[in-house]
Amino acid sequence: MKNLLLILALIPIIVCGQQKSNPTELSNLNGSYIKSIDNLTLDAAYALSNRAMKKAFELDKNVSIAVLDASGNIILIIRGDTVGIHNTEAARRKAYTALSTKTSTLELLQKAHSNPLIENLNTLPELLLLSGGTPIWYKGNVVGSIGVAGGGSPENDDLIAKSASINENGITTNK
């Protein structure tokens, strides 16, 4: 009998402790808590790297190319024949720098040289202030980046990276 009375006394406590979640809190999951972003696909990375490699061949250069998605994850890295191994990592870091600053690395390098307030950007571990990295834009948003290294000069690396645009699909290397 005591057990029965104890169970009857606990039922209201148990039932009250199992309230449903507030529906207004759940509605925020569909609003301000989740954001969809445009991102490069593997197919886009292939197309971008092919266009950049075509420009490199026109200049008679072998290069390393890195393509990153909007979150900075590697989609594709390729290394041309006879390209030094350090260029592969340089290409990735150039792409990362362009992505994180939303600026081509040549432009960032020029700004750093002319402005003492930002000249120490190169002391951040992942940033590489060498030309050859550029953000990839789609509908005014950065959707990834490309980095090129091994082109023989800063101008070549920059030119090769910027040639990767897929203009017919609105994917460009300039805003």
Contacts in CASP RR format, 6 or more apart in sequence:
PFRMAT RR
TARGET T0000
AUTHOR 0000-0000-0000
METHOD contacts of the structure
MODEL  1
MKNLLLILALIPIIVCGQQKSNPTELSNLNGSYIKSIDNLTLDAAYALSN
RAMKKAFELDKNVSIAVLDASGNIILIIRGDTVGIHNTEAARRKAYTALS
TKTSTLELLQKAHSNPLIENLNTLPELLLLSGGTPIWYKGNVVGSIGVAG
GGSPENDDLIAKSASINENGITTNK
37 70 0 8 1.000
37 141 0 8 1.000
37 143 0 8 1.000
38 70 0 8 1.000
38 138 0 8 1.000
38 139 0 8 1.000
38 141 0 8 1.000
38 143 0 8 1.000
39 69 0 8 1.000
39 70 0 8 1.000
39 71 0 8 1.000
39 143 0 8 1.000
39 144 0 8 1.000
40 48 0 8 1.000
40 67 0 8 1.000
40 69 0 8 1.000
40 70 0 8 1.000
40 75 0 8 1.000
40 136 0 8 1.000
40 143 0 8 1.000
40 144 0 8 1.000
40 171 0 8 1.000
41 75 0 8 1.000
42 75 0 8 1.000
42 76 0 8 1.000
44 166 0 8 1.000
44 171 0 8 1.000
45 67 0 8 1.000
45 75 0 8 1.000
45 76 0 8 1.000
46 76 0 8 1.000
47 166 0 8 1.000
48 67 0 8 1.000
48 136 0 8 1.000
48 146 0 8 1.000
48 164 0 8 1.000
48 166 0 8 1.000
48 171 0 8 1.000
49 65 0 8 1.000
49 67 0 8 1.000
49 76 0 8 1.000
49 78 0 8 1.000
49 146 0 8 1.000
49 164 0 8 1.000
51 163 0 8 1.000
51 164 0 8 1.000
51 165 0 8 1.000
51 166 0 8 1.000
52 63 0 8 1.000
52 65 0 8 1.000
52 146 0 8 1.000
52 148 0 8 1.000
52 160 0 8 1.000
52 161 0 8 1.000
52 163 0 8 1.000
52 164 0 8 1.000
53 63 0 8 1.000
53 65 0 8 1.000
53 78 0 8 1.000
54 163 0 8 1.000
55 159 0 8 1.000
55 160 0 8 1.000
55 163 0 8 1.000
55 164 0 8 1.000
56 62 0 8 1.000
56 63 0 8 1.000
56 148 0 8 1.000
56 151 0 8 1.000
56 160 0 8 1.000
59 151 0 8 1.000
59 156 0 8 1.000
59 159 0 8 1.000
59 160 0 8 1.000
61 150 0 8 1.000
61 151 0 8 1.000
61 152 0 8 1.000
61 156 0 8 1.000
61 160 0 8 1.000
62 80 0 8 1.000
62 81 0 8 1.000
62 82 0 8 1.000
62 83 0 8 1.000
62 150 0 8 1.000
62 151 0 8 1.000
63 80 0 8 1.000
63 83 0 8 1.000
63 87 0 8 1.000
63 91 0 8 1.000
63 148 0 8 1.000
63 149 0 8 1.000
63 150 0 8 1.000
63 151 0 8 1.000
63 157 0 8 1.000
63 160 0 8 1.000
64 77 0 8 1.000
64 78 0 8 1.000
64 79 0 8 1.000
64 80 0 8 1.000
64 83 0 8 1.000
64 84 0 8 1.000
64 87 0 8 1.000
64 88 0 8 1.000
64 90 0 8 1.000
64 91 0 8 1.000
64 148 0 8 1.000
64 149 0 8 1.000
64 150 0 8 1.000
65 76 0 8 1.000
65 77 0 8 1.000
65 78 0 8 1.000
65 91 0 8 1.000
65 146 0 8 1.000
65 147 0 8 1.000
65 148 0 8 1.000
66 74 0 8 1.000
66 76 0 8 1.000
66 77 0 8 1.000
66 88 0 8 1.000
66 91 0 8 1.000
66 92 0 8 1.000
66 94 0 8 1.000
66 95 0 8 1.000
66 146 0 8 1.000
66 147 0 8 1.000
67 74 0 8 1.000
67 75 0 8 1.000
67 76 0 8 1.000
67 77 0 8 1.000
67 95 0 8 1.000
67 136 0 8 1.000
67 144 0 8 1.000
67 145 0 8 1.000
67 146 0 8 1.000
67 147 0 8 1.000
68 74 0 8 1.000
68 75 0 8 1.000
68 92 0 8 1.000
68 95 0 8 1.000
68 96 0 8 1.000
68 99 0 8 1.000
68 144 0 8 1.000
68 145 0 8 1.000
68 146 0 8 1.000
69 75 0 8 1.000
69 143 0 8 1.000
69 144 0 8 1.000
70 99 0 8 1.000
70 141 0 8 1.000
70 142 0 8 1.000
70 143 0 8 1.000
70 144 0 8 1.000
72 95 0 8 1.000
72 96 0 8 1.000
72 99 0 8 1.000
72 100 0 8 1.000
72 144 0 8 1.000
72 145 0 8 1.000
74 92 0 8 1.000
77 88 0 8 1.000
77 91 0 8 1.000
77 92 0 8 1.000
79 85 0 8 1.000
79 87 0 8 1.000
79 88 0 8 1.000
83 149 0 8 1.000
83 150 0 8 1.000
84 150 0 8 1.000
87 149 0 8 1.000
87 150 0 8 1.000
88 149 0 8 1.000
90 128 0 8 1.000
90 130 0 8 1.000
90 149 0 8 1.000
90 150 0 8 1.000
91 147 0 8 1.000
91 148 0 8 1.000
91 149 0 8 1.000
92 147 0 8 1.000
93 126 0 8 1.000
93 127 0 8 1.000
93 128 0 8 1.000
94 105 0 8 1.000
94 128 0 8 1.000
94 130 0 8 1.000
94 131 0 8 1.000
94 132 0 8 1.000
94 133 0 8 1.000
94 147 0 8 1.000
94 148 0 8 1.000
94 149 0 8 1.000
94 157 0 8 1.000
94 161 0 8 1.000
95 133 0 8 1.000
95 144 0 8 1.000
95 145 0 8 1.000
95 146 0 8 1.000
95 147 0 8 1.000
96 126 0 8 1.000
96 127 0 8 1.000
96 128 0 8 1.000
96 145 0 8 1.000
97 105 0 8 1.000
97 108 0 8 1.000
97 126 0 8 1.000
97 127 0 8 1.000
97 128 0 8 1.000
97 129 0 8 1.000
97 133 0 8 1.000
98 104 0 8 1.000
98 105 0 8 1.000
98 108 0 8 1.000
98 132 0 8 1.000
98 133 0 8 1.000
98 134 0 8 1.000
98 135 0 8 1.000
98 145 0 8 1.000
98 146 0 8 1.000
98 147 0 8 1.000
99 135 0 8 1.000
99 142 0 8 1.000
99 144 0 8 1.000
99 145 0 8 1.000
100 126 0 8 1.000
100 127 0 8 1.000
101 108 0 8 1.000
101 127 0 8 1.000
102 135 0 8 1.000
102 142 0 8 1.000
103 111 0 8 1.000
103 135 0 8 1.000
104 131 0 8 1.000
104 132 0 8 1.000
104 133 0 8 1.000
104 134 0 8 1.000
104 135 0 8 1.000
104 158 0 8 1.000
104 161 0 8 1.000
104 162 0 8 1.000
104 173 0 8 1.000
105 128 0 8 1.000
105 129 0 8 1.000
105 130 0 8 1.000
105 131 0 8 1.000
105 132 0 8 1.000
105 133 0 8 1.000
105 134 0 8 1.000
105 147 0 8 1.000
105 158 0 8 1.000
106 131 0 8 1.000
106 132 0 8 1.000
106 133 0 8 1.000
106 154 0 8 1.000
106 158 0 8 1.000
108 121 0 8 1.000
108 129 0 8 1.000
109 129 0 8 1.000
109 130 0 8 1.000
109 131 0 8 1.000
109 154 0 8 1.000
111 118 0 8 1.000
112 118 0 8 1.000
112 119 0 8 1.000
112 121 0 8 1.000
112 122 0 8 1.000
112 129 0 8 1.000
113 119 0 8 1.000
121 127 0 8 1.000
121 129 0 8 1.000
122 128 0 8 1.000
122 129 0 8 1.000
130 149 0 8 1.000
130 154 0 8 1.000
130 157 0 8 1.000
131 154 0 8 1.000
131 155 0 8 1.000
131 157 0 8 1.000
131 158 0 8 1.000
132 147 0 8 1.000
132 148 0 8 1.000
132 149 0 8 1.000
132 154 0 8 1.000
132 157 0 8 1.000
132 158 0 8 1.000
132 160 0 8 1.000
132 161 0 8 1.000
133 145 0 8 1.000
133 146 0 8 1.000
133 147 0 8 1.000
133 148 0 8 1.000
133 157 0 8 1.000
133 158 0 8 1.000
133 161 0 8 1.000
134 145 0 8 1.000
134 146 0 8 1.000
134 147 0 8 1.000
134 158 0 8 1.000
134 161 0 8 1.000
134 162 0 8 1.000
134 164 0 8 1.000
134 173 0 8 1.000
135 142 0 8 1.000
135 144 0 8 1.000
135 145 0 8 1.000
135 173 0 8 1.000
136 142 0 8 1.000
136 143 0 8 1.000
136 144 0 8 1.000
136 145 0 8 1.000
136 146 0 8 1.000
136 164 0 8 1.000
136 171 0 8 1.000
136 172 0 8 1.000
136 173 0 8 1.000
137 143 0 8 1.000
137 171 0 8 1.000
137 172 0 8 1.000
137 173 0 8 1.000
137 174 0 8 1.000
137 175 0 8 1.000
138 170 0 8 1.000
138 171 0 8 1.000
138 172 0 8 1.000
139 170 0 8 1.000
140 175 0 8 1.000
143 171 0 8 1.000
146 161 0 8 1.000
146 164 0 8 1.000
146 173 0 8 1.000
147 157 0 8 1.000
147 161 0 8 1.000
148 157 0 8 1.000
148 158 0 8 1.000
148 160 0 8 1.000
148 161 0 8 1.000
149 157 0 8 1.000
150 156 0 8 1.000
150 157 0 8 1.000
151 157 0 8 1.000
151 160 0 8 1.000
161 173 0 8 1.000
162 173 0 8 1.000
162 174 0 8 1.000
163 173 0 8 1.000
164 173 0 8 1.000
165 171 0 8 1.000
165 172 0 8 1.000
165 173 0 8 1.000
165 174 0 8 1.000
166 172 0 8 1.000
END
